[in-house]
């Protein structure tokens, strides 16, 4: 595995998307520094952050030892996982069939599990009024997606295949708050087995804890200013 001398800078807030990268960096054991992006306070709109993450979303990274030894910034959690996997040659297979399987489940998480679970969280926990249609729509869709994982994990040790990979790192954080999504893992025996196995990895446990104290300072359910920042965003010049 290539060595990393200068720390990678991780722009981060402890959410399911942020956890993907804190877990990956812990698994790799490479040096990194954290720059907290308090999304409830609007840090994601600061010009210096938008310069590396134009979608005003974290996580993002700056690797001072990028291609040809020159710095590179990467935004979007899936792209960061792929970049780190390629650079360090771990958790992202090089054999084409195995890589395709990992990418299928990585993109499934990015395009499906994450957005749908996020909507379930919103309508169940943060919406200013309880909208039964929204709650039912997204709770049921997350339930369907859990079923997809459960079927996959009946015949596969991990989401991408026999080996633990960036696909598992991408998904685990979105299953951690399953209760807030209105789900019961006891309904999904294969998913439960995978969940317990992945959560027991030391790097996963550590990655999930990073920034916990910072997050606990913000109670999104009652902080109207944070809600306005997060849920009232419109296009900016």
C-alpha positions in Angstrom: 0.0 0.0 0.0 1.4 3.5 -0.9 2.5 5.5 2.1 0.9 8.8 3.0 3.2 11.4 4.6 1.2 14.6 4.7 -2.3 14.2 6.3 -5.3 14.1 4.1 -7.7 16.9 5.1 -11.3 15.6 5.6 -14.1 18.1 5.5 -16.6 16.4 7.7 -19.7 16.4 9.8 -20.9 13.3 11.7 -23.7 12.1 9.4 -24.2 8.9 7.4 -22.4 10.5 4.5 -19.6 11.9 6.6 -19.1 8.5 8.3 -18.3 6.8 5.0 -15.1 8.7 4.8 -14.1 8.7 8.4 -14.6 4.9 8.4 -12.5 4.5 5.2 -9.6 6.6 6.5 -9.6 4.6 9.8 -9.6 1.4 7.8 -6.7 2.5 5.7 -4.8 3.8 8.8 -3.4 6.8 6.9 -2.9 10.2 8.5 -5.7 12.6 8.2 -6.9 15.9 9.8 -10.5 16.8 10.3 -12.1 20.2 9.3 -15.6 20.2 10.8 -18.2 21.6 8.5 -21.1 22.5 10.8 -24.0 22.0 8.4 -26.5 23.4 10.9 -24.5 26.7 11.2 -24.0 27.1 7.4 -20.3 26.3 7.2 -21.1 24.5 3.9 -21.7 27.9 2.2 -18.3 29.4 3.0 -16.4 30.3 -0.2 -13.4 28.3 0.8 -15.5 25.1 1.2 -17.5 25.8 -2.0 -14.2 26.0 -3.9 -13.7 22.2 -3.3 -17.3 21.1 -2.9 -19.5 23.2 -5.3 -22.7 21.3 -4.3 -22.3 22.7 -0.8 -22.3 19.3 0.7 -19.8 17.4 2.8 -17.8 15.2 2.9 -14.9 16.4 0.8 -11.2 15.8 1.0 -8.0 17.5 -0.1 -5.1 15.0 -0.6 -1.8 16.9 -0.6 -0.2 13.9 -2.2 -2.5 13.4 -5.2 -1.8 12.2 -8.7 1.8 13.1 -9.8 2.5 14.3 -6.3 0.2 17.3 -6.7 -2.7 18.2 -4.4 -6.2 17.1 -5.4 -9.6 17.8 -4.0 -12.5 15.4 -4.2 -16.2 15.9 -3.4 -19.1 13.5 -3.3 -18.8 10.5 -0.9 -18.9 7.8 -3.5 -16.2 9.5 -5.6 -14.0 9.9 -2.5 -14.3 6.2 -1.6 -13.4 5.2 -5.1 -10.4 7.6 -5.2 -9.1 6.4 -1.8 -9.7 2.7 -2.8 -7.7 3.2 -6.1 -4.9 5.1 -4.5 -4.3 2.8 -1.6 -5.3 -0.5 -3.3 -7.6 -1.6 -0.6 -11.3 -2.3 -0.2 -11.9 -1.7 -4.0 -11.0 -4.7 -6.1 -9.0 -4.4 -9.3 -10.5 -7.5 -11.1 -13.2 -6.2 -13.3 -16.1 -8.5 -12.3 -15.4 -7.9 -8.6 -15.1 -4.2 -9.1 -18.4 -4.0 -11.0 -20.2 -5.8 -8.1 -18.8 -3.3 -5.6 -19.7 -0.4 -7.8 -23.2 -1.7 -8.3 -23.9 -1.6 -4.6 -22.0 1.6 -4.0 -24.1 3.4 -6.6 -27.2 1.7 -5.2 -26.5 3.2 -1.9 -25.7 6.7 -3.3 -28.7 6.8 -5.5 -31.2 4.8 -3.5 -30.7 3.9 0.2 -29.2 7.3 1.2 -31.7 9.6 -0.4 -34.7 7.5 0.6 -33.5 7.0 4.2 -32.8 10.7 4.4 -36.4 11.5 3.3 -37.7 9.0 5.9 -35.7 10.7 8.6 -37.0 14.1 7.5 -40.7 13.3 7.4 -40.6 11.2 10.5 -38.4 13.4 12.7 -37.9 16.9 11.4 -40.8 18.0 9.2 -42.7 20.9 10.9 -46.0 19.0 10.4 -46.7 15.3 10.3 -47.6 14.4 6.7 -48.9 10.9 6.6 -48.3 10.4 2.9 -44.7 11.4 3.2 -44.1 9.3 6.2 -45.7 6.2 4.7 -44.1 6.7 1.3 -40.5 6.9 2.5 -40.8 4.5 5.4 -42.1 1.9 3.1 -39.4 2.6 0.5 -36.7 2.2 3.1 -38.3 -1.1 4.1 -38.2 -2.2 0.5 -34.5 -1.3 0.2 -33.7 -3.1 3.4 -35.4 -6.1 1.8 -33.1 -5.8 -1.2 -30.1 -5.8 1.1 -31.4 -8.8 3.0 -31.9 -10.8 -0.2 -28.4 -9.9 -1.4 -26.8 -10.8 2.0 -28.5 -14.2 2.0 -26.0 -15.5 -0.5 -23.2 -13.0 -0.1 -21.1 -12.2 3.0 -20.9 -8.6 2.1 -22.7 -6.3 -0.2 -20.0 -6.3 -2.9 -19.3 -10.0 -2.6 -17.1 -12.2 -0.4 -14.9 -9.4 0.8 -15.6 -6.3 2.8 -15.4 -3.2 0.6 -16.3 0.5 0.1 -19.8 -0.6 -0.7 -20.3 -1.8 2.9 -18.7 1.4 4.3 -21.1 3.4 2.2 -24.2 1.6 3.5 -23.5 1.0 7.1 -24.0 4.5 8.3 -27.5 4.6 6.7 -28.5 1.5 8.6 -27.2 2.7 12.0 -30.2 4.9 12.6 -32.7 2.3 11.5 -35.1 3.0 14.3 -35.5 6.6 13.2 -36.4 5.3 9.7 -39.2 3.2 11.2 -37.5 -0.1 10.6 -36.9 -3.2 12.7 -33.7 -5.2 11.9 -35.2 -8.3 13.4 -37.3 -8.5 10.3 -34.2 -8.9 8.2 -32.0 -11.7 9.5 -29.3 -11.5 6.8 -29.1 -7.8 7.1 -28.8 -8.1 10.9 -25.9 -10.5 10.6 -24.1 -8.1 8.2 -24.9 -5.1 10.4 -23.4 -6.7 13.5 -20.3 -7.9 11.6 -19.6 -4.6 10.1 -20.3 -2.6 13.3 -17.9 -4.8 15.2 -14.9 -3.7 13.1 -12.7 -1.4 15.2 -12.3 1.1 12.3 -16.1 1.3 11.8 -16.7 1.8 15.5 -14.1 4.6 15.7 -15.3 6.2 12.4 -18.8 6.4 13.7 -17.7 8.1 16.9 -15.7 10.9 15.4 -17.3 14.2 15.9 -20.1 12.8 18.1 -19.6 15.5 20.7 -19.8 18.2 18.1 -23.1 16.8 16.7 -24.6 16.5 20.1 -24.3 20.3 20.5 -27.0 20.7 17.8 -30.5 19.2 18.4 -31.9 19.4 14.9 -35.3 18.4 16.0 -35.6 21.7 18.1 -33.1 24.0 16.5 -35.1 26.2 14.2 -32.1 28.1 12.9 -30.4 24.8 11.9 -33.6 23.6 10.2 -33.8 26.8 8.2 -30.2 26.4 7.0 -30.6 22.7 6.1 -34.2 22.5 4.8 -34.7 26.0 3.4 -31.9 26.0 0.8 -32.5 27.6 -2.6 -30.2 28.3 -5.5 -27.3 30.6 -4.8 -25.3 32.7 -7.2 
